[in-house]
Amino acid sequence: LVRYEYRSMADLSFAGTATVDLIYSGQSIEHVTEEDGDIVLKESFRVLKPGGFMAIDTPNGLVCRLQQASFIDPDHKVEYTLGELRDKATSVGFTVLTERGLNWGGPAVARGVFDPASLAANRGIYYDAAGCYLLALVIQKPG
């Protein structure tokens, strides 16, 4: 059974504790405040069954800040780095199973340079999540 809910992502009151197998949050956590992001992760942890999964993807704050000091999108409240997102997830009890990135920035990112040609040329999924334009994590509530 798949259920879609149209509401604030910080409001998971519709779901009982330990009743959900999988949560997908795509390109959304950056649109709420850091405080609401904490609520999203805490509530996701609450509603997931033991062993349940959450998949989350978001722009990589590190790479976005290389492009320009301000946020890339005025609708974004927070753009997390890989370490920040990982720390947020583990602080509420999640185990990080997978860290991947999309659109790798190449060696330029390691040098602190935003190279749009590399990001465009290196499409796909990469293990070097920190060097990619988008972050993707699969996290799990311990069983």
C-alpha positions as CSV (number, residue, x, y, z in Angstrom):
1,L,0.0,0.0,0.0
2,V,1.4,3.4,-1.0
3,R,-0.1,6.5,0.6
4,Y,0.5,10.0,-0.4
5,E,-0.1,12.9,2.0
6,Y,-0.2,16.5,0.9
7,R,0.8,18.5,4.0
8,S,3.8,20.1,5.6
9,M,6.6,17.6,5.7
10,A,7.1,18.5,9.4
11,D,3.5,17.2,10.1
12,L,3.5,13.4,10.2
13,S,0.6,13.3,12.7
14,F,-1.4,11.2,10.3
15,A,0.9,8.2,10.9
16,G,1.1,6.1,14.0
17,T,4.3,5.2,15.7
18,A,6.2,2.4,13.9
19,T,3.7,2.0,11.1
20,V,5.6,3.0,8.0
21,D,8.1,1.0,6.0
22,L,9.7,3.7,3.7
23,I,9.8,7.4,3.6
24,Y,11.1,9.3,0.5
25,S,12.0,13.0,0.8
26,G,13.1,14.3,-2.5
27,Q,14.3,17.9,-2.9
28,S,12.3,19.1,0.0
29,I,14.2,19.3,3.3
30,E,16.0,22.4,2.0
31,H,12.7,24.2,1.8
32,V,12.0,24.2,5.6
33,T,13.9,25.8,8.5
34,E,16.7,23.9,10.2
35,E,14.3,23.5,13.2
36,D,11.6,22.0,11.0
37,G,14.2,19.8,9.4
38,D,15.0,18.4,12.9
39,I,11.2,17.7,13.3
40,V,11.0,16.0,9.9
41,L,13.8,13.6,10.9
42,K,12.6,13.0,14.4
43,E,9.0,12.4,13.2
44,S,10.3,10.1,10.3
45,F,12.2,8.1,12.9
46,R,9.1,7.8,15.0
47,V,6.7,6.7,12.3
48,L,9.1,4.2,10.7
49,K,8.9,0.6,11.7
50,P,12.1,-0.9,13.2
51,G,14.3,-1.6,10.1
52,G,12.4,0.9,8.1
53,F,14.1,3.1,5.5
54,M,14.2,6.8,4.6
55,A,15.7,8.0,1.3
56,I,16.5,11.7,1.2
57,D,18.0,13.9,-1.5
58,T,18.8,17.6,-1.4
59,P,21.3,20.1,-3.0
60,N,24.8,19.9,-1.6
61,G,25.3,23.1,0.4
62,L,29.1,22.9,-0.1
63,V,28.9,22.9,-3.9
64,C,26.1,25.4,-4.0
65,R,28.1,27.9,-1.9
66,L,31.0,27.5,-4.3
67,Q,28.7,28.7,-7.1
68,Q,27.7,31.7,-5.0
69,A,27.9,32.7,-1.4
70,S,24.1,33.0,-1.0
71,F,21.8,30.1,-1.5
72,I,21.3,29.0,-5.1
73,D,17.5,29.2,-4.7
74,P,15.7,31.9,-2.8
75,D,13.0,29.4,-1.7
76,H,15.6,27.3,0.1
77,K,15.9,27.9,3.9
78,V,19.0,25.6,4.4
79,E,21.3,23.8,2.0
80,Y,23.1,21.1,3.9
81,T,26.6,19.8,3.4
82,L,27.0,16.0,3.5
83,G,28.4,16.1,7.0
84,E,25.6,18.3,8.3
85,L,22.9,16.1,6.8
86,R,24.6,12.9,8.1
87,D,25.0,14.4,11.6
88,K,21.3,15.5,11.6
89,A,20.2,12.0,10.6
90,T,22.4,10.1,13.1
91,S,21.6,12.5,16.0
92,V,18.0,11.2,16.0
93,G,19.1,7.6,15.8
94,F,19.3,6.7,12.1
95,T,22.0,4.6,10.7
96,V,23.4,5.9,7.4
97,L,23.5,3.0,4.9
98,T,24.4,4.8,1.7
99,E,25.8,8.2,0.8
100,R,25.8,9.0,-2.9
101,G,25.8,12.1,-5.0
102,L,24.5,13.2,-8.4
103,N,26.4,15.3,-10.9
104,W,30.0,15.1,-9.7
105,G,32.0,18.3,-9.7
106,G,35.3,16.6,-10.3
107,P,38.7,17.7,-8.9
108,A,37.6,21.3,-9.1
109,V,35.3,20.9,-6.1
110,A,38.2,19.6,-4.0
111,R,40.1,22.7,-4.9
112,G,37.1,24.9,-3.9
113,V,36.1,25.8,-7.5
114,F,32.6,25.6,-9.0
115,D,33.0,24.1,-12.5
116,P,29.6,23.9,-14.3
117,A,31.2,22.0,-17.2
118,S,32.3,19.2,-14.9
119,L,28.9,19.1,-13.2
120,A,27.2,18.9,-16.5
121,A,29.6,16.3,-18.0
122,N,29.6,14.0,-14.9
123,R,26.0,13.1,-14.8
124,G,24.9,10.0,-12.9
125,I,25.4,8.6,-9.4
126,Y,28.8,8.9,-7.6
127,Y,30.3,7.6,-4.4
128,D,32.0,10.9,-3.8
129,A,28.8,12.5,-2.5
130,A,30.6,15.5,-1.0
131,G,31.9,16.4,-4.4
132,C,28.5,16.3,-6.1
133,Y,25.8,18.9,-6.8
134,L,23.1,16.8,-5.2
135,L,23.3,14.6,-2.1
136,A,21.4,11.3,-1.7
137,L,21.3,9.4,1.5
138,V,19.6,6.1,2.4
139,I,19.1,5.9,6.2
140,Q,17.6,3.2,8.4
141,K,15.9,3.0,11.7
142,P,17.7,0.3,13.5
143,G,15.7,-2.9,13.8
